[in-house]
Amino acid sequence: MISPRELPPHFLPEQEGGERILPDRGWTLRDMEREMIRSMLQETNNKSLTAKKLGIARQTLINKLKEYDL
């Protein structure tokens, strides 16, 4: 199991003022993956760059976007 503390800071949601916060311990791996994808896509506004930064194939990202309804 991966805990939020093991994630790089850019995968964590921001509070006001840009400070990163850890998600509740009740988050599942699926919840964290969805948030990581959503956050990175919002940051880059580019699917190819998002996939590259996440270390996954673009098609995998597209499949995840459909799976998570993003």
mmCIF file of the N, C-alpha and C atoms, coordinates in Angstrom:
data_MODEL
# 
_entry.id   MODEL 
# 
loop_
_atom_site.group_PDB 
_atom_site.id 
_atom_site.type_symbol 
_atom_site.label_atom_id 
_atom_site.label_alt_id 
_atom_site.label_comp_id 
_atom_site.label_asym_id 
_atom_site.label_entity_id 
_atom_site.label_seq_id 
_atom_site.pdbx_PDB_ins_code 
_atom_site.Cartn_x 
_atom_site.Cartn_y 
_atom_site.Cartn_z 
_atom_site.occupancy 
_atom_site.B_iso_or_equiv 
_atom_site.pdbx_formal_charge 
_atom_site.auth_seq_id 
_atom_site.auth_comp_id 
_atom_site.auth_asym_id 
_atom_site.auth_atom_id 
_atom_site.pdbx_PDB_model_num 
ATOM 1   N N  . MET A 1 1  ? 0.854   -1.182 0.000   1.00 0.00 ? 1  MET A N  1 
ATOM 2   C CA . MET A 1 1  ? 0.000   0.000  0.000   1.00 0.00 ? 1  MET A CA 1 
ATOM 3   C C  . MET A 1 1  ? 0.897   1.241  0.000   1.00 0.00 ? 1  MET A C  1 
ATOM 4   N N  . ILE A 1 2  ? 0.564   2.205  -0.790  1.00 0.00 ? 2  ILE A N  1 
ATOM 5   C CA . ILE A 1 2  ? 1.303   3.460  -0.874  1.00 0.00 ? 2  ILE A CA 1 
ATOM 6   C C  . ILE A 1 2  ? 0.588   4.495  -0.027  1.00 0.00 ? 2  ILE A C  1 
ATOM 7   N N  . SER A 1 3  ? 1.320   5.140  0.840   1.00 0.00 ? 3  SER A N  1 
ATOM 8   C CA . SER A 1 3  ? 0.706   6.188  1.661   1.00 0.00 ? 3  SER A CA 1 
ATOM 9   C C  . SER A 1 3  ? 0.960   7.540  1.000   1.00 0.00 ? 3  SER A C  1 
ATOM 10  N N  . PRO A 1 4  ? 0.134   8.541  1.299   1.00 0.00 ? 4  PRO A N  1 
ATOM 11  C CA . PRO A 1 4  ? 0.325   9.867  0.724   1.00 0.00 ? 4  PRO A CA 1 
ATOM 12  C C  . PRO A 1 4  ? 1.703   10.448 1.030   1.00 0.00 ? 4  PRO A C  1 
ATOM 13  N N  . ARG A 1 5  ? 2.282   10.085 2.146   1.00 0.00 ? 5  ARG A N  1 
ATOM 14  C CA . ARG A 1 5  ? 3.594   10.619 2.517   1.00 0.00 ? 5  ARG A CA 1 
ATOM 15  C C  . ARG A 1 5  ? 4.690   10.136 1.574   1.00 0.00 ? 5  ARG A C  1 
ATOM 16  N N  . GLU A 1 6  ? 4.430   9.062  0.845   1.00 0.00 ? 6  GLU A N  1 
ATOM 17  C CA . GLU A 1 6  ? 5.411   8.520  -0.087  1.00 0.00 ? 6  GLU A CA 1 
ATOM 18  C C  . GLU A 1 6  ? 5.309   9.149  -1.474  1.00 0.00 ? 6  GLU A C  1 
ATOM 19  N N  . LEU A 1 7  ? 4.284   9.938  -1.702  1.00 0.00 ? 7  LEU A N  1 
ATOM 20  C CA . LEU A 1 7  ? 4.090   10.568 -3.004  1.00 0.00 ? 7  LEU A CA 1 
ATOM 21  C C  . LEU A 1 7  ? 4.919   11.837 -3.133  1.00 0.00 ? 7  LEU A C  1 
ATOM 22  N N  . PRO A 1 8  ? 5.375   12.139 -4.344  1.00 0.00 ? 8  PRO A N  1 
ATOM 23  C CA . PRO A 1 8  ? 6.055   13.420 -4.555  1.00 0.00 ? 8  PRO A CA 1 
ATOM 24  C C  . PRO A 1 8  ? 5.085   14.575 -4.279  1.00 0.00 ? 8  PRO A C  1 
ATOM 25  N N  . PRO A 1 9  ? 5.582   15.695 -3.799  1.00 0.00 ? 9  PRO A N  1 
ATOM 26  C CA . PRO A 1 9  ? 4.706   16.810 -3.413  1.00 0.00 ? 9  PRO A CA 1 
ATOM 27  C C  . PRO A 1 9  ? 3.786   17.293 -4.526  1.00 0.00 ? 9  PRO A C  1 
ATOM 28  N N  . HIS A 1 10 ? 4.229   17.224 -5.793  1.00 0.00 ? 10 HIS A N  1 
ATOM 29  C CA . HIS A 1 10 ? 3.385   17.758 -6.864  1.00 0.00 ? 10 HIS A CA 1 
ATOM 30  C C  . HIS A 1 10 ? 2.144   16.898 -7.121  1.00 0.00 ? 10 HIS A C  1 
ATOM 31  N N  . PHE A 1 11 ? 2.034   15.736 -6.477  1.00 0.00 ? 11 PHE A N  1 
ATOM 32  C CA . PHE A 1 11 ? 0.849   14.906 -6.618  1.00 0.00 ? 11 PHE A CA 1 
ATOM 33  C C  . PHE A 1 11 ? -0.185  15.184 -5.550  1.00 0.00 ? 11 PHE A C  1 
ATOM 34  N N  . LEU A 1 12 ? 0.125   16.004 -4.595  1.00 0.00 ? 12 LEU A N  1 
ATOM 35  C CA . LEU A 1 12 ? -0.780  16.281 -3.494  1.00 0.00 ? 12 LEU A CA 1 
ATOM 36  C C  . LEU A 1 12 ? -1.574  17.551 -3.769  1.00 0.00 ? 12 LEU A C  1 
ATOM 37  N N  . PRO A 1 13 ? -2.854  17.569 -3.373  1.00 0.00 ? 13 PRO A N  1 
ATOM 38  C CA . PRO A 1 13 ? -3.656  18.783 -3.587  1.00 0.00 ? 13 PRO A CA 1 
ATOM 39  C C  . PRO A 1 13 ? -3.106  19.954 -2.779  1.00 0.00 ? 13 PRO A C  1 
ATOM 40  N N  . GLU A 1 14 ? -3.378  21.154 -3.285  1.00 0.00 ? 14 GLU A N  1 
ATOM 41  C CA . GLU A 1 14 ? -2.893  22.372 -2.623  1.00 0.00 ? 14 GLU A CA 1 
ATOM 42  C C  . GLU A 1 14 ? -3.993  23.014 -1.800  1.00 0.00 ? 14 GLU A C  1 
ATOM 43  N N  . GLN A 1 15 ? -3.587  23.583 -0.682  1.00 0.00 ? 15 GLN A N  1 
ATOM 44  C CA . GLN A 1 15 ? -4.470  24.443 0.095   1.00 0.00 ? 15 GLN A CA 1 
ATOM 45  C C  . GLN A 1 15 ? -4.293  25.851 -0.450  1.00 0.00 ? 15 GLN A C  1 
ATOM 46  N N  . GLU A 1 16 ? -5.084  26.771 0.048   1.00 0.00 ? 16 GLU A N  1 
ATOM 47  C CA . GLU A 1 16 ? -4.894  28.173 -0.322  1.00 0.00 ? 16 GLU A CA 1 
ATOM 48  C C  . GLU A 1 16 ? -3.480  28.577 0.049   1.00 0.00 ? 16 GLU A C  1 
ATOM 49  N N  . GLY A 1 17 ? -2.850  29.376 -0.774  1.00 0.00 ? 17 GLY A N  1 
ATOM 50  C CA . GLY A 1 17 ? -1.489  29.805 -0.518  1.00 0.00 ? 17 GLY A CA 1 
ATOM 51  C C  . GLY A 1 17 ? -0.462  28.850 -1.104  1.00 0.00 ? 17 GLY A C  1 
ATOM 52  N N  . GLY A 1 18 ? -0.920  27.797 -1.779  1.00 0.00 ? 18 GLY A N  1 
ATOM 53  C CA . GLY A 1 18 ? -0.009  26.899 -2.457  1.00 0.00 ? 18 GLY A CA 1 
ATOM 54  C C  . GLY A 1 18 ? 0.603   25.801 -1.604  1.00 0.00 ? 18 GLY A C  1 
ATOM 55  N N  . GLU A 1 19 ? 0.216   25.710 -0.337  1.00 0.00 ? 19 GLU A N  1 
ATOM 56  C CA . GLU A 1 19 ? 0.779   24.674 0.533   1.00 0.00 ? 19 GLU A CA 1 
ATOM 57  C C  . GLU A 1 19 ? 0.125   23.329 0.213   1.00 0.00 ? 19 GLU A C  1 
ATOM 58  N N  . ARG A 1 20 ? 0.945   22.290 0.114   1.00 0.00 ? 20 ARG A N  1 
ATOM 59  C CA . ARG A 1 20 ? 0.427   20.960 -0.206  1.00 0.00 ? 20 ARG A CA 1 
ATOM 60  C C  . ARG A 1 20 ? -0.138  20.303 1.055   1.00 0.00 ? 20 ARG A C  1 
ATOM 61  N N  . ILE A 1 21 ? -1.236  19.588 0.875   1.00 0.00 ? 21 ILE A N  1 
ATOM 62  C CA . ILE A 1 21 ? -1.849  18.880 2.003   1.00 0.00 ? 21 ILE A CA 1 
ATOM 63  C C  . ILE A 1 21 ? -1.903  17.388 1.689   1.00 0.00 ? 21 ILE A C  1 
ATOM 64  N N  . LEU A 1 22 ? -1.868  16.578 2.726   1.00 0.00 ? 22 LEU A N  1 
ATOM 65  C CA . LEU A 1 22 ? -2.001  15.140 2.556   1.00 0.00 ? 22 LEU A CA 1 
ATOM 66  C C  . LEU A 1 22 ? -3.474  14.771 2.574   1.00 0.00 ? 22 LEU A C  1 
ATOM 67  N N  . PRO A 1 23 ? -3.886  13.869 1.681   1.00 0.00 ? 23 PRO A N  1 
ATOM 68  C CA . PRO A 1 23 ? -5.278  13.433 1.716   1.00 0.00 ? 23 PRO A CA 1 
ATOM 69  C C  . PRO A 1 23 ? -5.568  12.619 2.974   1.00 0.00 ? 23 PRO A C  1 
ATOM 70  N N  . ASP A 1 24 ? -6.837  12.498 3.287   1.00 0.00 ? 24 ASP A N  1 
ATOM 71  C CA . ASP A 1 24 ? -7.235  11.686 4.441   1.00 0.00 ? 24 ASP A CA 1 
ATOM 72  C C  . ASP A 1 24 ? -6.709  10.274 4.291   1.00 0.00 ? 24 ASP A C  1 
ATOM 73  N N  . ARG A 1 25 ? -6.438  9.635  5.410   1.00 0.00 ? 25 ARG A N  1 
ATOM 74  C CA . ARG A 1 25 ? -5.954  8.248  5.382   1.00 0.00 ? 25 ARG A CA 1 
ATOM 75  C C  . ARG A 1 25 ? -6.986  7.303  4.784   1.00 0.00 ? 25 ARG A C  1 
ATOM 76  N N  . GLY A 1 26 ? -8.213  7.731  4.657   1.00 0.00 ? 26 GLY A N  1 
ATOM 77  C CA . GLY A 1 26 ? -9.261  6.888  4.101   1.00 0.00 ? 26 GLY A CA 1 
ATOM 78  C C  . GLY A 1 26 ? -9.192  6.755  2.588   1.00 0.00 ? 26 GLY A C  1 
ATOM 79  N N  . TRP A 1 27 ? -8.258  7.460  1.947   1.00 0.00 ? 27 TRP A N  1 
ATOM 80  C CA . TRP A 1 27 ? -8.145  7.389  0.497   1.00 0.00 ? 27 TRP A CA 1 
ATOM 81  C C  . TRP A 1 27 ? -7.635  6.021  0.087   1.00 0.00 ? 27 TRP A C  1 
ATOM 82  N N  . THR A 1 28 ? -8.176  5.508  -0.995  1.00 0.00 ? 28 THR A N  1 
ATOM 83  C CA . THR A 1 28 ? -7.679  4.270  -1.574  1.00 0.00 ? 28 THR A CA 1 
ATOM 84  C C  . THR A 1 28 ? -6.612  4.602  -2.609  1.00 0.00 ? 28 THR A C  1 
ATOM 85  N N  . LEU A 1 29 ? -5.923  3.575  -3.076  1.00 0.00 ? 29 LEU A N  1 
ATOM 86  C CA . LEU A 1 29 ? -4.944  3.770  -4.144  1.00 0.00 ? 29 LEU A CA 1 
ATOM 87  C C  . LEU A 1 29 ? -5.644  4.335  -5.379  1.00 0.00 ? 29 LEU A C  1 
ATOM 88  N N  . ARG A 1 30 ? -6.842  3.869  -5.634  1.00 0.00 ? 30 ARG A N  1 
ATOM 89  C CA . ARG A 1 30 ? -7.636  4.373  -6.766  1.00 0.00 ? 30 ARG A CA 1 
ATOM 90  C C  . ARG A 1 30 ? -7.922  5.875  -6.603  1.00 0.00 ? 30 ARG A C  1 
ATOM 91  N N  . ASP A 1 31 ? -8.282  6.290  -5.387  1.00 0.00 ? 31 ASP A N  1 
ATOM 92  C CA . ASP A 1 31 ? -8.535  7.708  -5.115  1.00 0.00 ? 31 ASP A CA 1 
ATOM 93  C C  . ASP A 1 31 ? -7.281  8.536  -5.383  1.00 0.00 ? 31 ASP A C  1 
ATOM 94  N N  . MET A 1 32 ? -6.144  8.041  -4.911  1.00 0.00 ? 32 MET A N  1 
ATOM 95  C CA . MET A 1 32 ? -4.893  8.784  -5.089  1.00 0.00 ? 32 MET A CA 1 
ATOM 96  C C  . MET A 1 32 ? -4.499  8.843  -6.562  1.00 0.00 ? 32 MET A C  1 
ATOM 97  N N  . GLU A 1 33 ? -4.677  7.731  -7.271  1.00 0.00 ? 33 GLU A N  1 
ATOM 98  C CA . GLU A 1 33 ? -4.343  7.737  -8.697  1.00 0.00 ? 33 GLU A CA 1 
ATOM 99  C C  . GLU A 1 33 ? -5.215  8.740  -9.447  1.00 0.00 ? 33 GLU A C  1 
ATOM 100 N N  . ARG A 1 34 ? -6.506  8.739  -9.158  1.00 0.00 ? 34 ARG A N  1 
ATOM 101 C CA . ARG A 1 34 ? -7.432  9.677  -9.808  1.00 0.00 ? 34 ARG A CA 1 
ATOM 102 C C  . ARG A 1 34 ? -7.014  11.120 -9.537  1.00 0.00 ? 34 ARG A C  1 
ATOM 103 N N  . GLU A 1 35 ? -6.684  11.412 -8.288  1.00 0.00 ? 35 GLU A N  1 
ATOM 104 C CA . GLU A 1 35 ? -6.284  12.770 -7.927  1.00 0.00 ? 35 GLU A CA 1 
ATOM 105 C C  . GLU A 1 35 ? -4.964  13.152 -8.587  1.00 0.00 ? 35 GLU A C  1 
ATOM 106 N N  . MET A 1 36 ? -4.032  12.206 -8.659  1.00 0.00 ? 36 MET A N  1 
ATOM 107 C CA . MET A 1 36 ? -2.744  12.482 -9.305  1.00 0.00 ? 36 MET A CA 1 
ATOM 108 C C  . MET A 1 36 ? -2.954  12.829 -10.779 1.00 0.00 ? 36 MET A C  1 
ATOM 109 N N  . ILE A 1 37 ? -3.774  12.047 -11.447 1.00 0.00 ? 37 ILE A N  1 
ATOM 110 C CA . ILE A 1 37 ? -4.054  12.294 -12.863 1.00 0.00 ? 37 ILE A CA 1 
ATOM 111 C C  . ILE A 1 37 ? -4.767  13.625 -13.037 1.00 0.00 ? 37 ILE A C  1 
ATOM 112 N N  . ARG A 1 38 ? -5.798  13.858 -12.230 1.00 0.00 ? 38 ARG A N  1 
ATOM 113 C CA . ARG A 1 38 ? -6.557  15.116 -12.331 1.00 0.00 ? 38 ARG A CA 1 
ATOM 114 C C  . ARG A 1 38 ? -5.670  16.330 -12.103 1.00 0.00 ? 38 ARG A C  1 
ATOM 115 N N  . SER A 1 39 ? -4.857  16.250 -11.070 1.00 0.00 ? 39 SER A N  1 
ATOM 116 C CA . SER A 1 39 ? -3.985  17.355 -10.717 1.00 0.00 ? 39 SER A CA 1 
ATOM 117 C C  . SER A 1 39 ? -2.939  17.630 -11.805 1.00 0.00 ? 39 SER A C  1 
ATOM 118 N N  . MET A 1 40 ? -2.313  16.578 -12.307 1.00 0.00 ? 40 MET A N  1 
ATOM 119 C CA . MET A 1 40 ? -1.288  16.755 -13.333 1.00 0.00 ? 40 MET A CA 1 
ATOM 120 C C  . MET A 1 40 ? -1.894  17.262 -14.633 1.00 0.00 ? 40 MET A C  1 
ATOM 121 N N  . LEU A 1 41 ? -3.071  16.766 -14.994 1.00 0.00 ? 41 LEU A N  1 
ATOM 122 C CA . LEU A 1 41 ? -3.729  17.231 -16.213 1.00 0.00 ? 41 LEU A CA 1 
ATOM 123 C C  . LEU A 1 41 ? -4.116  18.700 -16.081 1.00 0.00 ? 41 LEU A C  1 
ATOM 124 N N  . GLN A 1 42 ? -4.563  19.088 -14.909 1.00 0.00 ? 42 GLN A N  1 
ATOM 125 C CA . GLN A 1 42 ? -4.902  20.492 -14.668 1.00 0.00 ? 42 GLN A CA 1 
ATOM 126 C C  . GLN A 1 42 ? -3.647  21.365 -14.768 1.00 0.00 ? 42 GLN A C  1 
ATOM 127 N N  . GLU A 1 43 ? -2.542  20.858 -14.232 1.00 0.00 ? 43 GLU A N  1 
ATOM 128 C CA . GLU A 1 43 ? -1.279  21.606 -14.255 1.00 0.00 ? 43 GLU A CA 1 
ATOM 129 C C  . GLU A 1 43 ? -0.726  21.763 -15.669 1.00 0.00 ? 43 GLU A C  1 
ATOM 130 N N  . THR A 1 44 ? -0.765  20.693 -16.455 1.00 0.00 ? 44 THR A N  1 
ATOM 131 C CA . THR A 1 44 ? -0.150  20.733 -17.784 1.00 0.00 ? 44 THR A CA 1 
ATOM 132 C C  . THR A 1 44 ? -1.115  21.147 -18.882 1.00 0.00 ? 44 THR A C  1 
ATOM 133 N N  . ASN A 1 45 ? -2.397  20.842 -18.692 1.00 0.00 ? 45 ASN A N  1 
ATOM 134 C CA . ASN A 1 45 ? -3.411  21.093 -19.709 1.00 0.00 ? 45 ASN A CA 1 
ATOM 135 C C  . ASN A 1 45 ? -3.039  20.431 -21.034 1.00 0.00 ? 45 ASN A C  1 
ATOM 136 N N  . ASN A 1 46 ? -2.355  19.254 -20.947 1.00 0.00 ? 46 ASN A N  1 
ATOM 137 C CA . ASN A 1 46 ? -1.868  18.566 -22.133 1.00 0.00 ? 46 ASN A CA 1 
ATOM 138 C C  . ASN A 1 46 ? -1.769  17.072 -21.806 1.00 0.00 ? 46 ASN A C  1 
ATOM 139 N N  . LYS A 1 47 ? -2.507  16.256 -22.537 1.00 0.00 ? 47 LYS A N  1 
ATOM 140 C CA . LYS A 1 47 ? -2.544  14.819 -22.241 1.00 0.00 ? 47 LYS A CA 1 
ATOM 141 C C  . LYS A 1 47 ? -1.197  14.149 -22.462 1.00 0.00 ? 47 LYS A C  1 
ATOM 142 N N  . SER A 1 48 ? -0.512  14.496 -23.546 1.00 0.00 ? 48 SER A N  1 
ATOM 143 C CA . SER A 1 48 ? 0.782   13.869 -23.827 1.00 0.00 ? 48 SER A CA 1 
ATOM 144 C C  . SER A 1 48 ? 1.794   14.204 -22.737 1.00 0.00 ? 48 SER A C  1 
ATOM 145 N N  . LEU A 1 49 ? 1.853   15.456 -22.324 1.00 0.00 ? 49 LEU A N  1 
ATOM 146 C CA . LEU A 1 49 ? 2.787   15.878 -21.283 1.00 0.00 ? 49 LEU A CA 1 
ATOM 147 C C  . LEU A 1 49 ? 2.403   15.264 -19.930 1.00 0.00 ? 49 LEU A C  1 
ATOM 148 N N  . THR A 1 50 ? 1.112   15.200 -19.656 1.00 0.00 ? 50 THR A N  1 
ATOM 149 C CA . THR A 1 50 ? 0.648   14.570 -18.421 1.00 0.00 ? 50 THR A CA 1 
ATOM 150 C C  . THR A 1 50 ? 1.097   13.119 -18.370 1.00 0.00 ? 50 THR A C  1 
ATOM 151 N N  . ALA A 1 51 ? 0.883   12.393 -19.445 1.00 0.00 ? 51 ALA A N  1 
ATOM 152 C CA . ALA A 1 51 ? 1.293   10.988 -19.498 1.00 0.00 ? 51 ALA A CA 1 
ATOM 153 C C  . ALA A 1 51 ? 2.796   10.858 -19.294 1.00 0.00 ? 51 ALA A C  1 
ATOM 154 N N  . LYS A 1 52 ? 3.552   11.717 -19.942 1.00 0.00 ? 52 LYS A N  1 
ATOM 155 C CA . LYS A 1 52 ? 5.012   11.675 -19.814 1.00 0.00 ? 52 LYS A CA 1 
ATOM 156 C C  . LYS A 1 52 ? 5.439   11.924 -18.369 1.00 0.00 ? 52 LYS A C  1 
ATOM 157 N N  . LYS A 1 53 ? 4.859   12.948 -17.734 1.00 0.00 ? 53 LYS A N  1 
ATOM 158 C CA . LYS A 1 53 ? 5.226   13.276 -16.355 1.00 0.00 ? 53 LYS A CA 1 
ATOM 159 C C  . LYS A 1 53 ? 4.816   12.179 -15.370 1.00 0.00 ? 53 LYS A C  1 
ATOM 160 N N  . LEU A 1 54 ? 3.742   11.460 -15.688 1.00 0.00 ? 54 LEU A N  1 
ATOM 161 C CA . LEU A 1 54 ? 3.293   10.379 -14.827 1.00 0.00 ? 54 LEU A CA 1 
ATOM 162 C C  . LEU A 1 54 ? 4.012   9.063  -15.131 1.00 0.00 ? 54 LEU A C  1 
ATOM 163 N N  . GLY A 1 55 ? 4.755   9.045  -16.232 1.00 0.00 ? 55 GLY A N  1 
ATOM 164 C CA . GLY A 1 55 ? 5.504   7.842  -16.587 1.00 0.00 ? 55 GLY A CA 1 
ATOM 165 C C  . GLY A 1 55 ? 4.630   6.730  -17.141 1.00 0.00 ? 55 GLY A C  1 
ATOM 166 N N  . ILE A 1 56 ? 3.555   7.125  -17.823 1.00 0.00 ? 56 ILE A N  1 
ATOM 167 C CA . ILE A 1 56 ? 2.663   6.141  -18.434 1.00 0.00 ? 56 ILE A CA 1 
ATOM 168 C C  . ILE A 1 56 ? 2.472   6.478  -19.905 1.00 0.00 ? 56 ILE A C  1 
ATOM 169 N N  . ALA A 1 57 ? 2.006   5.507  -20.669 1.00 0.00 ? 57 ALA A N  1 
ATOM 170 C CA . ALA A 1 57 ? 1.712   5.731  -22.083 1.00 0.00 ? 57 ALA A CA 1 
ATOM 171 C C  . ALA A 1 57 ? 0.495   6.647  -22.209 1.00 0.00 ? 57 ALA A C  1 
ATOM 172 N N  . ARG A 1 58 ? 0.462   7.407  -23.298 1.00 0.00 ? 58 ARG A N  1 
ATOM 173 C CA . ARG A 1 58 ? -0.666  8.317  -23.528 1.00 0.00 ? 58 ARG A CA 1 
ATOM 174 C C  . ARG A 1 58 ? -1.981  7.543  -23.572 1.00 0.00 ? 58 ARG A C  1 
ATOM 175 N N  . GLN A 1 59 ? -1.979  6.378  -24.218 1.00 0.00 ? 59 GLN A N  1 
ATOM 176 C CA . GLN A 1 59 ? -3.194  5.573  -24.304 1.00 0.00 ? 59 GLN A CA 1 
ATOM 177 C C  . GLN A 1 59 ? -3.641  5.101  -22.923 1.00 0.00 ? 59 GLN A C  1 
ATOM 178 N N  . THR A 1 60 ? -2.697  4.784  -22.057 1.00 0.00 ? 60 THR A N  1 
ATOM 179 C CA . THR A 1 60 ? -3.035  4.407  -20.684 1.00 0.00 ? 60 THR A CA 1 
ATOM 180 C C  . THR A 1 60 ? -3.720  5.572  -19.984 1.00 0.00 ? 60 THR A C  1 
ATOM 181 N N  . LEU A 1 61 ? -3.189  6.778  -20.182 1.00 0.00 ? 61 LEU A N  1 
ATOM 182 C CA . LEU A 1 61 ? -3.813  7.969  -19.591 1.00 0.00 ? 61 LEU A CA 1 
ATOM 183 C C  . LEU A 1 61 ? -5.237  8.135  -20.110 1.00 0.00 ? 61 LEU A C  1 
ATOM 184 N N  . ILE A 1 62 ? -5.425  7.992  -21.402 1.00 0.00 ? 62 ILE A N  1 
ATOM 185 C CA . ILE A 1 62 ? -6.763  8.136  -21.993 1.00 0.00 ? 62 ILE A CA 1 
ATOM 186 C C  . ILE A 1 62 ? -7.716  7.107  -21.393 1.00 0.00 ? 62 ILE A C  1 
ATOM 187 N N  . ASN A 1 63 ? -7.238  5.872  -21.240 1.00 0.00 ? 63 ASN A N  1 
ATOM 188 C CA . ASN A 1 63 ? -8.063  4.830  -20.616 1.00 0.00 ? 63 ASN A CA 1 
ATOM 189 C C  . ASN A 1 63 ? -8.419  5.195  -19.176 1.00 0.00 ? 63 ASN A C  1 
ATOM 190 N N  . LYS A 1 64 ? -7.446  5.735  -18.436 1.00 0.00 ? 64 LYS A N  1 
ATOM 191 C CA . LYS A 1 64 ? -7.684  6.139  -17.043 1.00 0.00 ? 64 LYS A CA 1 
ATOM 192 C C  . LYS A 1 64 ? -8.662  7.309  -16.980 1.00 0.00 ? 64 LYS A C  1 
ATOM 193 N N  . LEU A 1 65 ? -8.569  8.243  -17.913 1.00 0.00 ? 65 LEU A N  1 
ATOM 194 C CA . LEU A 1 65 ? -9.489  9.378  -17.940 1.00 0.00 ? 65 LEU A CA 1 
ATOM 195 C C  . LEU A 1 65 ? -10.924 8.891  -18.116 1.00 0.00 ? 65 LEU A C  1 
ATOM 196 N N  . LYS A 1 66 ? -11.108 7.897  -18.995 1.00 0.00 ? 66 LYS A N  1 
ATOM 197 C CA . LYS A 1 66 ? -12.431 7.312  -19.197 1.00 0.00 ? 66 LYS A CA 1 
ATOM 198 C C  . LYS A 1 66 ? -12.877 6.559  -17.941 1.00 0.00 ? 66 LYS A C  1 
ATOM 199 N N  . GLU A 1 67 ? -11.963 5.767  -17.376 1.00 0.00 ? 67 GLU A N  1 
ATOM 200 C CA . GLU A 1 67 ? -12.278 4.968  -16.193 1.00 0.00 ? 67 GLU A CA 1 
ATOM 201 C C  . GLU A 1 67 ? -12.709 5.857  -15.027 1.00 0.00 ? 67 GLU A C  1 
ATOM 202 N N  . TYR A 1 68 ? -12.024 6.976  -14.833 1.00 0.00 ? 68 TYR A N  1 
ATOM 203 C CA . TYR A 1 68 ? -12.297 7.878  -13.714 1.00 0.00 ? 68 TYR A CA 1 
ATOM 204 C C  . TYR A 1 68 ? -13.272 8.996  -14.079 1.00 0.00 ? 68 TYR A C  1 
ATOM 205 N N  . ASP A 1 69 ? -13.767 8.963  -15.323 1.00 0.00 ? 69 ASP A N  1 
ATOM 206 C CA . ASP A 1 69 ? -14.721 9.971  -15.787 1.00 0.00 ? 69 ASP A CA 1 
ATOM 207 C C  . ASP A 1 69 ? -14.175 11.390 -15.601 1.00 0.00 ? 69 ASP A C  1 
ATOM 208 N N  . LEU A 1 70 ? -12.929 11.568 -16.029 1.00 0.00 ? 70 LEU A N  1 
ATOM 209 C CA . LEU A 1 70 ? -12.282 12.880 -15.923 1.00 0.00 ? 70 LEU A CA 1 
ATOM 210 C C  . LEU A 1 70 ? -12.346 13.620 -17.250 1.00 0.00 ? 70 LEU A C  1 
# 
